[in-house]
Amino acid sequence: MSDVTTAPVADSAPLSIEQAVKRQQELRASAREPEQPAETEADAAPVEAEPEIEAAPQAVDDAGEEPTEANLEGEQQDEAEPAPPAIEPPEFWDTEGKEHFAKLPPSAQQAVVEYEKQRTKAVAKAMQEAATVRKTSEAKLKQLDQVIDTISAQVADEAAYFDQWEEWLDSPQAAQLKSADLNAYNAEIARYQAEKLEYTRKQDKLSQAERLKFEQFAAEQAELLKTVAPELVDPKEGRQRWADMTTHLHKLGVPNEQIRTISALEASIAYKAMLWDRAQAKAKETPKPKPKPAGPSASPAGQGRQGSPSDARIKQLNSKHSLTIEEAMELRRLKRS
């Protein structure tokens, strides 16, 4: 005997499709165990839709809140951003210059700093080039000095030797040899001339080395003048300033040879000394303004009064270097009146 109980039919009328389906569902539900109740569509729908319903608004809220937080962070960064550091004046400016620099707007300060950087860089480059030139020049001068010292020693030794030659040529022994053995005398003369020619060549070589040394020295000093005394190499006024400076040294009694071999530093000092001497001489020549003599104070009653003909005549007579007797008497009479 089966445990399943068949539900009685309410009536003998045929069921519709909807009623048959509903009845079948009821039979299935009653056949299930009570411990595992079936989930209905009404109960399942909210459970399945709940994650989607809760997640969607959360996503929308997150998407809407992100720009706000980003803007707040940007505003906080703008507020917390420190002010730009102050522009420092050039390091080697004096106190007054730095005070003027502090009053400039930032754009002008930056322009000044950039200009000073370029100027400092240009000066450093010029000094470096001058140092390179000086180093090369010193090497060449050292080599020339060695050549000059060697040749000078040879010429000095041979100078005494040729002095002896000159004495022999003028001596009675040479005249006696010439009369006794002309061939022997001519041989001595030929030897003397050959040695004299070699000696002359050494002298020329010495002069050439000294000239090269001076030219090298002059080129080095001309390059150094661009750094230590640029006013003396100015394209327009440099030549005249140099001439004035050398003339001033001549007046002070400096020898021409010393002026000719003057160094760049010495030339700079000499030029500044010339300017100082000129300024002192001009100050002595310029007469000091004489104080104006204080005129007699006119009484209030006499203010605005025109001079009389007598005053004009007195002034005329006083301006003369000499007076006749009549003029002297007239002047005396006018003064009494």
Stockholm file with secondary structure:
# STOCKHOLM 1.0

chainA/1-337         MSDVTTAPVADSAPLSIEQAVKRQQELRASAREPEQPAETEADAAPVEAEPEIEAAPQAVDDAGEEPTEANLEGEQQDEAEPAPPAIEPPEFWDTEGKEHFAKLPPSAQQAVVEYEKQRTKAVAKAMQEAATVRKTSEAKLKQLDQVIDTISAQVADEAAYFDQWEEWLDSPQAAQLKSADLNAYNAEIARYQAEKLEYTRKQDKLSQAERLKFEQFAAEQAELLKTVAPELVDPKEGRQRWADMTTHLHKLGVPNEQIRTISALEASIAYKAMLWDRAQAKAKETPKPKPKPAGPSASPAGQGRQGSPSDARIKQLNSKHSLTIEEAMELRRLKRS
#=GR chainA/1-337 SS CCSCCCCCCSCSSCCCHHHHHHHHHHHHHHHSCTTSCCCCHHHHHHHHHHHHHHHHHHHHHHHHHHHHHHHHHHHHHHHHCCCCCCCCCCTTCCHHHHHHHHTSCHHHHHHHHHHHHHHHHHHHHHHHHHHHHHHHHHHHHHHHHHHHHHHHHHHHHHHHHHHHHHHHHTSHHHHHHHHHCHHHHHHHHHHHHHHHHHHHHHHHHHHHHHHHHHHHHHHHHHHHHHHHCGGGGCTTTHHHHHHHHHHHHHHTTCCHHHHHTCCHHHHHHHHHHHHHHHHHHHHHHSCCCCCCCCCCCCCGGGTTCCCCHHHHHHHHHHTSSCCCHHHHHHHHHHHHC
#=GC SS_cons         CCSCCCCCCSCSSCCCHHHHHHHHHHHHHHHSCTTSCCCCHHHHHHHHHHHHHHHHHHHHHHHHHHHHHHHHHHHHHHHHCCCCCCCCCCTTCCHHHHHHHHTSCHHHHHHHHHHHHHHHHHHHHHHHHHHHHHHHHHHHHHHHHHHHHHHHHHHHHHHHHHHHHHHHHTSHHHHHHHHHCHHHHHHHHHHHHHHHHHHHHHHHHHHHHHHHHHHHHHHHHHHHHHHHCGGGGCTTTHHHHHHHHHHHHHHTTCCHHHHHTCCHHHHHHHHHHHHHHHHHHHHHHSCCCCCCCCCCCCCGGGTTCCCCHHHHHHHHHHTSSCCCHHHHHHHHHHHHC
//
